[in-house]
């Protein structure tokens, strides 16, 4: 009797480094919410996921968003779920943060504030960069 190969054997799992770049304000377009949803899906499939917030994208993480006047649900508390998905690499570009008068204490989750030069180095080491 010949030995059958084990169907459960598979090659090494390929993990890609995905960076999601968020440049847009949180409301007025669907980009911010869709980016967050994509991050959660990628992380659920055990990919190496990181996020960066720059330009008006830094407002996506701001505490105390009041969206009642625009008739939209505030989705910023959803960023707290990133920890449950092991998304720990969350960067805010220092120059964008400071230009908008924000500090690390203004954000709904802990972030790593980095300068633009450091951000370029991190981006150079990614397999996939998705920008919104």
C-alpha positions as CSV (number, residue, x, y, z in Angstrom):
1,X,0.0,0.0,0.0
2,X,1.5,3.4,-1.0
3,X,1.7,6.2,1.5
4,X,-0.6,9.1,0.8
5,X,0.7,12.7,1.4
6,X,-0.8,14.4,4.3
7,X,-3.3,16.9,3.1
8,X,-2.8,19.1,6.1
9,X,0.8,19.9,5.2
10,X,1.3,23.2,3.6
11,X,4.3,25.3,2.8
12,X,5.4,28.1,5.1
13,X,2.9,30.7,5.8
14,X,3.7,33.9,3.9
15,X,3.2,37.0,5.9
16,X,3.2,40.4,4.1
17,X,3.9,43.7,5.7
18,X,0.9,46.0,5.0
19,X,0.9,49.7,5.8
20,X,-2.3,51.7,5.7
21,X,-1.6,55.4,5.2
22,X,-4.5,57.6,6.4
23,X,-4.4,61.2,5.1
24,X,-8.0,62.2,5.1
25,X,-10.2,63.8,7.8
26,X,-12.5,61.2,9.4
27,X,-15.8,62.4,8.0
28,X,-17.0,63.8,4.7
29,X,-15.8,60.7,2.7
30,X,-15.8,57.0,3.3
31,X,-12.0,56.7,3.1
32,X,-11.2,56.7,6.9
33,X,-13.9,54.2,7.9
34,X,-13.1,51.9,4.9
35,X,-9.3,52.0,5.7
36,X,-10.1,51.0,9.3
37,X,-12.2,48.1,8.1
38,X,-9.5,46.9,5.7
39,X,-6.9,47.0,8.6
40,X,-9.2,44.8,10.7
41,X,-9.7,42.3,7.9
42,X,-6.0,42.1,7.1
43,X,-5.1,41.7,10.8
44,X,-7.7,38.9,11.1
45,X,-5.7,37.0,8.5
46,X,-2.5,37.3,10.5
47,X,-0.8,39.8,8.3
48,X,1.8,42.2,9.6
49,X,-0.3,45.4,9.7
50,X,0.7,48.9,10.5
51,X,-1.1,52.2,10.2
52,X,0.2,55.7,9.8
53,X,-1.8,58.9,10.2
54,X,-0.6,62.1,8.6
55,X,-2.0,65.4,7.2
56,X,-5.7,65.6,8.2
57,X,-5.7,61.9,8.9
58,X,-4.4,62.7,12.4
59,X,-8.0,63.9,13.2
60,X,-9.2,60.3,12.8
61,X,-7.7,59.5,16.2
62,X,-8.8,62.6,18.0
63,X,-10.7,62.2,21.2
64,X,-14.2,63.7,21.7
65,X,-15.4,63.7,18.2
66,X,-19.0,65.1,18.1
67,X,-20.6,63.9,14.8
68,X,-24.2,64.7,15.7
69,X,-24.4,67.9,13.6
70,X,-23.4,66.0,10.5
71,X,-25.7,63.0,11.1
72,X,-22.9,60.4,11.1
73,X,-21.9,57.9,13.7
74,X,-18.6,58.5,15.4
75,X,-16.5,55.5,14.6
76,X,-13.3,56.6,16.4
77,X,-14.0,54.3,19.4
78,X,-13.5,51.4,16.9
79,X,-9.8,52.1,16.8
80,X,-9.6,50.6,20.3
81,X,-10.4,47.2,18.7
82,X,-7.0,47.3,16.9
83,X,-5.3,46.0,20.1
84,X,-7.7,42.9,20.0
85,X,-6.3,42.2,16.5
86,X,-2.7,42.7,17.5
87,X,-2.3,45.8,15.5
88,X,0.3,47.6,17.5
89,X,2.3,49.6,14.9
90,X,0.3,52.8,14.8
91,X,2.2,55.8,13.8
92,X,1.4,59.5,13.8
93,X,3.6,61.8,11.8
94,X,4.9,64.4,14.3
95,X,4.9,67.3,11.8
96,X,1.2,66.7,10.9
97,X,0.2,66.4,14.5
98,X,2.0,69.6,15.6
99,X,0.7,71.6,12.6
100,X,-2.8,70.8,13.8
101,X,-2.1,71.7,17.4
102,X,-2.5,68.2,18.7
103,X,-0.5,66.1,21.1
104,X,-0.3,62.4,21.9
105,X,-2.8,63.0,24.7
106,X,-5.4,64.1,22.2
107,X,-5.7,60.6,20.7
108,X,-8.2,57.8,21.5
109,X,-5.4,55.1,21.4
110,X,-1.7,55.0,22.1
111,X,0.4,55.9,19.1
112,X,4.1,56.2,18.2
113,X,4.8,59.7,17.1
114,X,7.6,59.7,14.5
115,X,9.2,62.4,12.3
116,X,8.8,62.3,8.5
117,X,12.3,60.9,8.0
118,X,11.6,57.9,10.3
119,X,8.3,57.4,8.5
120,X,10.1,57.2,5.2
121,X,12.4,54.5,6.5
122,X,9.5,52.4,7.9
123,X,7.6,52.8,4.6
124,X,10.6,51.5,2.7
125,X,10.4,48.2,4.6
126,X,6.8,47.5,3.7
127,X,5.6,45.0,1.1
128,X,2.3,46.8,0.4
129,X,1.3,50.4,1.1
130,X,-2.3,51.4,0.7
131,X,-3.2,55.1,0.9
132,X,-6.5,56.8,1.5
